[in-house]
């Protein structure tokens, strides 16, 4: 009976060791881990985003297509741009008027004047607007150098998880969030004062909700 107990104890120890060895991160010596996040990391790097639009005179303005492109570009800058936005006009006598036109237009769209940088360039007759933004990416997928039918080692393939990582990188609204935290917006002092006043008076501190904000998704079981 004692021998049987010792056998069972030994078997249990071996099972625990095997289970822990399977759960532990595996490194094949070449840097390949069993974690796709480690094998295919997402990196965020700054890049210069820009558009070029045709412009003849302030009185003529922009063509409809260029107007739509500029509006979308500035909206993109306001949502994920880093630092200033630049405006470069062709050299010549109309450069000052062109820069003033685009400066006023960007300001009317919500860009702070202190963040608008202006300059001139030679050669290209178009106006170039640009800003620095972060772009998330991973290494290219498609490493099928190993035989996926050989499963004796029970190790993951080099390409495992790469597509998922690339999809996550493509869906990040602002890759800058991977580099640094966003600053907190100022607290709403008016709302804070109202909540404290209601609390001191023993009133409900939560905002009132309408019937449409009940959160109920069905009336079937009522």
Buried (B, 14 or more C-beta within 10 A) or exposed (E): EEEEEEEEEEEEEEEEEEEEEEEEEBEEEEEBEBEBEEBBEBBBEBEEBEBBBEBEEBEEEBEEEBEEBBEEBBEBBEEBBBEBBBBBBBEEEBBEBBBBBBBEBBEEEEBEEEBBBBEBEEEEEBBBBBBBBBBBBBEEBEBEEEEEEEEEEEBBBBBBBBBBBBEBBEEBEBBBBEBEEEEEEEEEEEEEEBBEEEEEEEEEEEEEEEEEEEEEEEEEEE
